[in-house]
Amino acid sequence: MSKKVTSIVVCLLMIISSCSHKPFRAPSSVQGKDLESVINELGRAVQDDVNSTKQCHEGLDSYYKTLFKMTSSDVNWDTLTDSNIDEIIKTSFSTRLIIKEKLKQLELESEMDHKCLSSVKDVFRALRYVEDYLIEIKAFINGDDKKTFVNLKGDEPYFLVNKAFDFKGYEDLQSGDVILSRGNAYSSAAIARIGKNDMQFSHLSLVYKDENGKLWTSEAHIEIGSVIAPIETHIEQGNSRTVVFRYKDADMAHKAAKNMFDRVKKRMDKKDNIQYDFGMDYSEEGRLFCSEIIYWGYRNASEGKLDIPLYKTKFSKDLIPFLNVMGIKISEDNYEKFDTFAPGDIQFDPRFEMVAEWRNPTKMKDSRIKDMILTKMFEWMETLDYELRPPFGIRSKSKFSWLLRRTPLVKKMLEEKFPLNMSTKQLQLFLVLEDVGVIFSEYVEKYVKDSKRPLSPVEMYQLLDKYREEDHARWVKTKELEKQARRYTNGGPRTNRTVPWSLRKEIKKNKPHFHKLFHP
């Protein structure tokens, strides 16, 4: 292992383990430096320990911001060899294992302690994105981007295993294992980014191994509620990333898995699946969302002693309108106390060991683009009062579909499309979210194709901000032009004869791309 790569492990070990000594500084600038140089500079900057969780938070936060500010031009991709890429990816993975191990030593009581954890989460996410970039490059260099990948199978660096476990593939899963994964829909990206800390995952499944050694999953889906399925069904879902976590007590883990498997199967056998919990309320178990499968499995198996995860997700006050439409019962009165078990929270529960991580390199870029889009959309909702506004077509489609779902002759045809407990407003939200997401994705994809280079997070955020500003300007301009056009109609219908051709052409030219669907 090279000194440059080893520095990643050394410096992050020191950052996480030294919340009680001397301060450290992150590099002040990355301009003109490549990735390895930044990592080396980070290693030198953290040679001294810190003496408080405040400095731990500030030092990690500085490192995260430094990494975040990097652009693709700061990385000398041409000098990265295939073996060098492998080494950096594996070392970064090992670093995340070290971070997770060090979390066991953190006792989070004060506000500053939690800020330290928040910075740890940011660093964890940043490292994973570095690995994603390098995996994409490796796949392109080797022609692997045209291959078919099987979930929790394959070779490094696409499939990485914690050396503490003998895990060769999904066949080695055990009862009680938790599978953290990322779906491909925009709703999945929304779930991943919905909390105060951005995550990269949207779904959890609980593994059960029966008396015959057959592997099953218990999981909850928006469309069909809680279900059990052979592990092969989960593997074939085509997720972009998957991580396996294992509880330290195997007997308790098996009890949790069996408890939930039996409960979900019993309802399925009656053709009365437990409904999906749009409220993400883990305090009651009448309805379940994906994380509650794990929460109640372990809670019931432990007779109420286990509360999972150790650290739960909080929401931003400014997202309350969006969260309410989703079905989450949060308000200005309870938002400070309200929390939930977001799928990505399992990563930071020290009672669960990370066993293995798998990625599909052909889906990394799409997943990352969706992450960045939803981060920006939520930011605009919080700071600029943007809202998703379903047009007449989506409103009509939603109401019609809602009625059909309750019509005896056709409801069976729609039962796997959306559940009975989904309101028309929720259906509209998911439909318009998908439409807006596609518009943003096509814009970003075109830019990436034309520029012929990967975009870092900060570059993608800048691109999306620019697109929003341009589209908002088109929207404002169109409103003014429409006002002018109405002067020619005297209140009557607008036709080609009543409105000058030049004005009609200008209206068409300035037509906004997404502002009729998503605007203040």
C-alpha positions as CSV (number, residue, x, y, z in Angstrom):
1,M,0.0,0.0,0.0
2,S,1.4,3.4,-1.0
3,K,2.2,6.2,1.5
4,K,-0.3,8.4,-0.3
5,V,-3.1,5.9,0.1
6,T,-2.2,4.9,3.6
7,S,-2.5,8.6,4.6
8,I,-6.3,8.3,4.2
9,V,-6.6,5.7,6.8
10,V,-4.1,7.4,9.2
11,C,-5.6,10.8,9.0
12,L,-9.2,9.8,9.4
13,L,-8.3,7.4,12.2
14,M,-6.7,10.4,14.0
15,I,-9.7,12.7,13.3
16,I,-12.3,10.4,14.7
17,S,-10.3,9.0,17.6
18,S,-8.9,12.2,18.8
19,C,-11.8,14.3,20.0
20,S,-9.9,15.4,23.2
21,H,-6.5,16.7,22.3
22,K,-5.1,19.4,20.0
23,P,-6.7,21.2,17.1
24,F,-6.1,20.4,13.4
25,R,-6.7,22.3,10.2
26,A,-8.0,21.2,6.9
27,P,-6.2,22.3,3.7
28,S,-7.2,25.9,2.9
29,S,-7.4,25.3,-0.9
30,V,-7.4,22.5,-3.4
31,Q,-7.0,24.7,-6.4
32,G,-4.6,23.1,-8.9
33,K,-4.1,20.0,-6.9
34,D,-5.1,16.4,-7.8
35,L,-7.0,14.0,-5.5
36,E,-4.0,12.3,-4.0
37,S,-2.4,15.6,-3.2
38,V,-5.4,16.7,-1.3
39,I,-5.4,13.4,0.6
40,N,-1.8,13.9,1.5
41,E,-2.3,17.5,2.6
42,L,-5.2,16.3,4.8
43,G,-2.9,13.7,6.3
44,R,-0.3,16.3,7.3
45,A,-3.0,18.7,8.6
46,V,-4.4,16.2,11.1
47,Q,-1.1,15.1,12.7
48,D,-2.1,16.9,15.9
49,D,-5.0,15.6,17.9
50,V,-8.0,17.8,18.9
51,N,-9.0,18.5,22.5
52,S,-12.8,18.8,22.3
53,T,-15.8,17.6,20.3
54,K,-16.2,21.2,19.1
55,Q,-12.8,20.9,17.4
56,C,-13.6,17.4,16.2
57,H,-16.7,18.9,14.5
58,E,-14.9,21.9,13.1
59,G,-12.0,19.9,11.8
60,L,-14.1,17.3,10.1
61,D,-16.4,19.9,8.8
62,S,-13.4,21.8,7.2
63,Y,-12.2,18.5,5.6
64,Y,-15.6,17.8,4.2
65,K,-15.9,21.4,2.8
66,T,-12.5,21.1,1.3
67,L,-13.4,17.9,-0.4
68,F,-16.8,19.2,-1.4
69,K,-15.2,22.3,-3.1
70,M,-13.1,20.1,-5.4
71,T,-13.9,20.1,-9.1
72,S,-13.1,17.6,-11.8
73,S,-10.2,19.8,-12.9
74,D,-8.6,19.4,-9.5
75,V,-8.1,15.7,-10.1
76,N,-5.5,14.5,-12.5
77,W,-7.5,11.5,-13.8
78,D,-4.9,10.6,-16.4
79,T,-2.3,9.7,-13.8
80,L,-4.6,7.3,-12.0
81,T,-3.7,3.7,-13.0
82,D,-6.1,0.8,-12.7
83,S,-4.2,-0.6,-9.6
84,N,-3.9,2.8,-8.0
85,I,-7.7,3.2,-8.4
86,D,-8.3,-0.2,-6.7
87,E,-6.0,0.7,-3.9
88,I,-7.6,4.1,-3.1
89,I,-11.1,2.6,-3.2
90,K,-10.3,-0.3,-0.9
91,T,-8.4,2.0,1.5
92,S,-11.3,4.4,1.6
93,F,-13.7,1.5,2.4
94,S,-11.3,0.4,5.2
95,T,-11.4,4.0,6.4
96,R,-15.1,4.0,6.7
97,L,-14.9,0.8,8.7
98,I,-12.5,2.6,11.0
99,I,-14.9,5.5,11.3
100,K,-17.7,3.1,12.2
101,E,-15.6,1.4,14.8
102,K,-14.6,4.7,16.4
103,L,-18.3,5.7,16.6
104,K,-18.5,3.1,19.4
105,Q,-16.4,5.5,21.6
106,L,-18.7,8.5,21.1
107,E,-21.2,9.3,23.8
108,L,-23.5,11.8,22.2
109,E,-25.2,13.9,24.8
110,S,-24.5,17.6,24.2
111,E,-25.4,19.5,21.1
112,M,-21.8,19.7,20.1
113,D,-21.4,15.9,20.4
114,H,-24.2,15.6,17.8
115,K,-22.5,18.2,15.6
116,C,-19.4,15.9,15.7
117,L,-21.5,13.0,14.6
118,S,-23.1,15.1,11.8
119,S,-19.6,15.9,10.5
120,V,-18.7,12.2,10.7
121,K,-21.8,11.5,8.5
122,D,-20.6,14.1,6.0
123,V,-17.1,12.6,5.8
124,F,-18.6,9.1,5.4
125,R,-20.8,10.3,2.5
126,A,-17.9,12.2,0.9
127,L,-15.6,9.2,1.0
128,R,-18.3,7.0,-0.6
129,Y,-18.7,9.5,-3.4
130,V,-15.0,9.5,-4.0
131,E,-15.2,5.7,-4.3
132,D,-18.1,6.0,-6.7
133,Y,-16.2,8.3,-9.0
134,L,-13.2,6.0,-9.1
135,I,-15.4,2.9,-9.6
136,E,-17.1,4.6,-12.6
137,I,-13.6,5.5,-14.1
138,K,-12.4,1.9,-13.6
139,A,-15.5,0.4,-15.1
140,F,-15.1,2.7,-18.2
141,I,-11.4,2.0,-18.6
142,N,-11.9,-1.8,-18.4
143,G,-15.1,-1.9,-20.4
144,D,-17.1,-3.1,-17.3
145,D,-19.7,-0.4,-17.9
146,K,-21.2,-2.7,-20.5
147,K,-21.4,-5.8,-18.2
148,T,-24.3,-7.2,-16.2
149,F,-23.8,-7.0,-12.4
150,V,-25.4,-9.3,-9.8
151,N,-26.2,-7.8,-6.5
152,L,-23.8,-8.8,-3.7
153,K,-21.7,-10.8,-6.1
154,G,-18.5,-10.1,-8.0
155,D,-15.0,-8.8,-7.5
156,E,-13.3,-5.8,-5.9
157,P,-13.7,-2.9,-6.0
158,Y,-17.4,-3.3,-7.0
159,F,-17.9,-5.8,-4.2
160,L,-16.0,-5.0,-1.0
161,V,-16.1,-7.2,2.1
162,N,-15.1,-6.5,5.7
163,K,-12.1,-8.8,6.4
164,A,-13.7,-9.6,9.8
165,F,-16.3,-11.7,8.1
166,D,-16.3,-14.7,5.8
167,F,-18.7,-13.4,3.3
168,K,-18.5,-14.3,-0.4
169,G,-21.9,-13.4,-1.6
170,Y,-25.6,-13.1,-0.7
171,E,-25.7,-16.9,0.0
172,D,-23.7,-16.1,3.2
173,L,-26.4,-13.8,4.6
174,Q,-27.6,-14.7,8.1
175,S,-30.9,-14.3,10.0
176,G,-31.3,-10.8,11.3
177,D,-28.9,-9.3,8.7
178,V,-30.1,-5.8,7.5
179,I,-29.8,-5.0,3.9
180,L,-29.4,-1.3,3.2
181,S,-30.0,-0.4,-0.5
182,R,-30.8,2.4,-3.0
183,G,-33.6,2.2,-5.5
184,N,-33.6,3.9,-8.9
185,A,-36.7,6.1,-8.7
186,Y,-36.8,9.8,-7.8
187,S,-39.0,8.9,-4.8
188,S,-36.0,6.8,-3.6
189,A,-33.7,9.9,-4.0
190,A,-36.2,11.9,-2.1
191,I,-36.2,9.4,0.8
192,A,-32.4,9.4,0.8
193,R,-32.2,13.2,1.0
194,I,-35.2,14.0,3.1
195,G,-33.5,14.4,6.5
196,K,-31.2,17.1,7.9
197,N,-28.2,14.9,7.0
198,D,-28.2,13.8,3.3
199,M,-28.0,10.0,2.9
200,Q,-27.3,7.8,-0.1
201,F,-29.9,5.0,0.6
202,S,-33.6,4.6,0.5
203,H,-34.6,1.1,1.6
204,L,-34.1,-1.5,4.3
205,S,-34.8,-5.2,4.3
206,L,-34.6,-7.8,7.1
207,V,-33.1,-11.2,6.2
208,Y,-34.6,-14.4,7.6
209,K,-33.0,-17.9,7.3
210,D,-35.5,-20.7,7.8
211,E,-35.0,-24.1,9.3
212,N,-34.2,-25.5,5.9
213,G,-31.5,-22.8,5.3
214,K,-33.6,-20.9,2.7
215,L,-33.1,-17.1,2.8
216,W,-36.0,-14.7,2.8
217,T,-36.5,-11.0,3.1
218,S,-39.2,-9.1,5.0
219,E,-39.7,-5.6,3.7
220,A,-42.2,-2.9,3.1
221,H,-42.9,-1.2,-0.2
222,I,-45.1,1.8,-1.0
223,E,-47.1,-0.1,-3.6
224,I,-47.9,-3.3,-1.8
225,G,-47.2,-2.9,1.8
226,S,-45.2,-5.5,3.9
227,V,-44.2,-8.7,2.1
228,I,-41.9,-11.7,2.4
229,A,-39.9,-12.9,-0.6
230,P,-37.1,-15.3,-1.4
231,I,-33.7,-13.5,-1.3
232,E,-33.4,-13.9,-5.1
233,T,-36.4,-11.5,-5.5
234,H,-34.5,-8.8,-3.7
235,I,-31.3,-9.5,-5.6
236,E,-33.1,-9.2,-8.9
237,Q,-34.6,-5.7,-8.1
238,G,-31.6,-4.0,-9.8
239,N,-30.6,-1.6,-7.1
240,S,-27.6,0.7,-7.6
241,R,-26.0,0.0,-4.2
242,T,-26.3,-2.4,-1.3
243,V,-24.7,-2.7,2.1
244,V,-25.1,-5.5,4.6
245,F,-25.1,-5.0,8.3
246,R,-25.1,-7.6,11.1
247,Y,-26.2,-7.4,14.7
248,K,-23.6,-8.5,17.3
249,D,-25.9,-11.1,18.9
250,A,-26.8,-13.8,16.4
251,D,-29.5,-15.4,18.6
252,M,-31.3,-12.1,19.1
253,A,-30.9,-11.3,15.4
254,H,-32.5,-14.6,14.4
255,K,-35.4,-14.0,16.9
256,A,-35.9,-10.5,15.3
257,A,-35.9,-11.9,11.8
258,K,-38.3,-14.8,12.7
259,N,-40.6,-12.5,14.6
260,M,-41.1,-10.2,11.6
261,F,-41.1,-13.0,9.0
262,D,-44.0,-14.8,10.8
263,R,-46.0,-11.6,11.3
264,V,-45.7,-10.4,7.7
265,K,-46.3,-13.9,6.3
266,K,-49.5,-14.4,8.4
267,R,-51.0,-11.2,6.9
268,M,-49.9,-12.1,3.4
269,D,-51.5,-15.5,3.7
270,K,-54.8,-13.8,4.4
271,K,-54.2,-11.5,1.4
272,D,-54.3,-8.6,3.8
273,N,-50.8,-7.1,3.7
274,I,-49.8,-4.7,6.4
275,Q,-50.2,-1.3,4.8
276,Y,-47.3,1.0,4.1
277,D,-46.8,3.8,6.8
278,F,-46.5,7.1,4.9
279,G,-46.2,8.8,8.2
280,M,-42.8,7.2,8.9
281,D,-44.0,6.9,12.5
282,Y,-42.1,4.1,14.3
283,S,-44.0,4.6,17.6
284,E,-46.9,2.5,16.4
285,E,-46.8,-0.8,14.4
286,G,-50.3,-0.9,12.7
287,R,-48.7,0.2,9.5
288,L,-45.0,-0.2,8.6
289,F,-42.5,1.5,6.4
290,C,-39.3,-0.2,5.4
291,S,-37.2,0.8,8.4
292,E,-40.0,-0.2,10.8
293,I,-39.6,-3.8,9.7
294,I,-36.2,-3.8,11.4
295,Y,-37.3,-1.5,14.3
296,W,-40.2,-3.7,15.4
297,G,-38.5,-7.0,14.6
298,Y,-35.7,-6.2,17.1
299,R,-37.9,-4.4,19.5
300,N,-40.4,-7.3,19.9
301,A,-37.7,-9.9,19.9
302,S,-35.9,-8.1,22.8
303,E,-39.2,-7.5,24.7
304,G,-38.8,-3.7,24.2
305,K,-35.2,-3.4,25.3
306,L,-33.7,-2.6,21.9
307,D,-34.4,0.8,20.3
308,I,-32.9,0.9,16.8
309,P,-31.2,2.9,15.5
310,L,-29.2,4.6,18.2
311,Y,-29.3,7.9,16.4
312,K,-32.4,8.8,14.4
313,T,-33.1,11.3,11.7
314,K,-34.5,14.8,12.3
315,F,-36.3,17.0,9.7
316,S,-35.9,20.6,8.7
317,K,-38.7,23.0,9.8
318,D,-38.8,24.5,6.3
319,L,-39.8,21.2,4.7
320,I,-42.9,20.8,6.7
321,P,-45.3,21.5,3.8
322,F,-43.6,18.8,1.6
323,L,-43.5,16.3,4.5
324,N,-47.1,16.9,5.3
325,V,-48.2,16.0,1.7
326,M,-46.0,12.9,2.0
327,G,-48.1,11.9,5.0
328,I,-45.6,12.7,7.8
329,K,-47.4,14.3,10.7
330,I,-44.9,17.0,11.6
331,S,-45.7,20.6,12.5
332,E,-44.1,23.7,13.9
333,D,-45.2,22.5,17.3
334,N,-43.5,19.1,17.2
335,Y,-40.7,19.3,14.6
336,E,-37.9,19.7,17.2
337,K,-39.0,16.5,19.0
338,F,-40.2,14.5,15.9
339,D,-37.7,12.0,14.6
340,T,-37.8,8.9,12.4
341,F,-35.8,5.9,11.4
342,A,-34.5,6.8,8.0
343,P,-32.9,3.8,6.1
344,G,-29.4,5.4,6.2
345,D,-29.4,5.7,10.0
346,I,-28.4,2.0,10.3
347,Q,-24.9,2.9,9.1
348,F,-24.1,4.8,12.3
349,D,-25.6,2.4,14.8
350,P,-22.4,0.9,16.5
351,R,-24.3,-2.3,17.4
352,F,-24.5,-3.3,13.8
353,E,-21.2,-4.2,11.9
354,M,-20.8,-3.4,8.3
355,V,-20.2,-6.8,6.5
356,A,-20.0,-5.9,2.9
357,E,-20.8,-3.2,0.3
358,W,-21.7,-3.7,-3.4
359,R,-22.2,-1.2,-6.2
360,N,-23.4,-1.4,-9.7
361,P,-21.0,0.9,-11.6
362,T,-23.4,1.3,-14.5
363,K,-25.9,3.0,-12.2
364,M,-23.6,5.2,-10.1
365,K,-23.8,8.3,-12.2
366,D,-27.6,8.2,-12.4
367,S,-27.9,7.6,-8.7
368,R,-25.5,10.5,-7.9
369,I,-27.3,12.9,-10.3
370,K,-30.6,12.1,-8.6
371,D,-29.1,12.7,-5.2
372,M,-27.8,16.2,-6.3
373,I,-31.1,17.1,-7.9
374,L,-33.1,16.2,-4.8
375,T,-30.7,18.0,-2.5
376,K,-31.1,21.2,-4.5
377,M,-34.9,20.8,-4.8
378,F,-35.2,20.5,-1.0
379,E,-32.8,23.5,-0.6
380,W,-35.0,25.6,-2.8
381,M,-38.1,24.5,-0.9
382,E,-36.4,25.6,2.3
383,T,-34.9,28.9,1.2
384,L,-36.9,30.1,-1.7
385,D,-40.4,28.6,-0.9
386,Y,-40.5,26.4,-4.0
387,E,-43.4,23.9,-4.2
388,L,-44.2,21.0,-6.4
389,R,-47.4,21.9,-8.2
390,P,-49.2,19.2,-10.1
391,P,-50.8,20.4,-13.4
392,F,-54.4,19.7,-14.4
393,G,-53.4,16.5,-16.2
394,I,-51.6,14.9,-13.2
395,R,-54.5,16.0,-10.9
396,S,-57.0,14.4,-13.2
397,K,-55.0,11.2,-13.6
398,S,-54.5,10.9,-9.9
399,K,-58.2,11.3,-9.0
400,F,-59.2,8.9,-11.8
401,S,-56.7,6.3,-10.7
402,W,-57.8,6.7,-7.0
403,L,-61.4,6.0,-8.0
404,L,-60.4,3.0,-10.2
405,R,-58.4,1.6,-7.3
406,R,-61.7,1.3,-5.5
407,T,-63.7,0.0,-8.4
408,P,-64.4,-3.8,-7.9
409,L,-63.9,-4.8,-11.6
410,V,-60.5,-3.2,-12.1
411,K,-59.0,-2.6,-8.6
412,K,-57.0,-5.9,-8.8
413,M,-55.2,-4.6,-11.9
414,L,-53.9,-1.6,-9.9
415,E,-53.1,-3.1,-6.5
416,E,-49.4,-3.3,-7.3
417,K,-49.3,0.3,-8.6
418,F,-50.3,2.1,-5.5
419,P,-52.0,1.1,-2.2
420,L,-55.5,1.9,-1.0
421,N,-54.2,4.1,1.8
422,M,-52.4,6.5,-0.6
423,S,-54.2,9.7,-1.0
424,T,-54.6,11.6,-4.3
425,K,-52.3,14.3,-3.0
426,Q,-49.6,11.8,-2.3
427,L,-50.0,10.2,-5.7
428,Q,-49.8,13.6,-7.3
429,L,-46.7,14.4,-5.4
430,F,-44.8,11.3,-6.5
431,L,-45.9,11.8,-10.1
432,V,-44.9,15.5,-10.4
433,L,-41.6,14.7,-8.5
434,E,-40.8,12.2,-11.2
435,D,-41.6,14.6,-14.0
436,V,-39.5,17.4,-12.6
437,G,-36.7,15.0,-11.8
438,V,-36.6,13.8,-15.4
439,I,-36.4,17.4,-16.7
440,F,-33.4,18.1,-14.4
441,S,-31.7,14.8,-15.2
442,E,-32.0,15.4,-19.0
443,Y,-30.4,18.9,-18.6
444,V,-27.5,17.6,-16.5
445,E,-27.0,14.5,-18.7
446,K,-26.8,16.8,-21.8
447,Y,-24.3,19.1,-20.1
448,V,-22.1,16.1,-19.0
449,K,-22.2,14.7,-22.5
450,D,-21.2,18.0,-24.1
451,S,-18.4,18.7,-21.6
452,K,-17.1,15.1,-21.8
453,R,-16.0,15.1,-18.2
454,P,-17.5,14.0,-14.8
455,L,-19.0,16.6,-12.6
456,S,-18.1,16.9,-8.9
457,P,-21.0,17.7,-6.5
458,V,-20.2,21.4,-6.3
459,E,-20.1,21.7,-10.1
460,M,-23.4,19.9,-10.3
461,Y,-25.0,22.1,-7.7
462,Q,-23.7,25.2,-9.6
463,L,-25.2,23.9,-12.8
464,L,-28.6,23.2,-11.2
465,D,-28.6,26.7,-9.6
466,K,-27.9,28.2,-13.0
467,Y,-30.7,26.2,-14.6
468,R,-33.2,27.2,-11.9
469,E,-32.3,30.9,-12.3
470,E,-32.6,30.7,-16.1
471,D,-35.9,28.9,-15.9
472,H,-37.3,31.3,-13.3
473,A,-36.4,34.2,-15.7
474,R,-38.2,32.4,-18.5
475,W,-41.2,31.9,-16.3
476,V,-41.3,35.6,-15.3
477,K,-40.8,36.7,-18.9
478,T,-43.6,34.3,-20.1
479,K,-46.0,35.7,-17.5
480,E,-45.4,39.2,-18.8
481,L,-45.7,38.1,-22.5
482,E,-49.0,36.3,-21.7
483,K,-50.2,39.5,-20.1
484,Q,-49.5,41.3,-23.3
485,A,-51.2,38.6,-25.4
486,R,-54.4,39.0,-23.3
487,R,-54.6,42.6,-24.4
488,Y,-55.2,41.5,-27.9
489,T,-58.1,39.1,-27.0
490,N,-60.2,41.5,-25.0
491,G,-61.0,38.7,-22.6
492,G,-61.9,36.2,-25.3
493,P,-60.1,33.1,-26.4
494,R,-56.6,33.5,-27.8
495,T,-56.2,32.5,-31.4
496,N,-53.5,32.9,-34.1
497,R,-55.5,35.7,-35.5
498,T,-55.8,37.7,-32.3
499,V,-52.2,37.6,-31.2
500,P,-49.3,38.8,-33.4
501,W,-47.0,36.1,-34.8
502,S,-43.9,37.8,-33.3
503,L,-45.5,37.7,-29.8
504,R,-46.6,34.1,-30.1
505,K,-43.0,33.2,-31.2
506,E,-41.6,35.0,-28.2
507,I,-43.9,33.2,-25.8
508,K,-42.9,29.9,-27.3
509,K,-39.2,30.8,-27.1
510,N,-39.5,31.7,-23.4
511,K,-41.6,28.8,-22.3
512,P,-40.2,27.5,-19.0
513,H,-39.0,23.9,-18.7
514,F,-40.1,23.1,-15.2
515,H,-41.6,26.2,-13.6
516,K,-45.2,25.2,-14.2
517,L,-44.5,22.1,-12.1
518,F,-42.0,23.5,-9.5
519,H,-41.9,27.1,-8.6
520,P,-42.4,29.5,-5.6
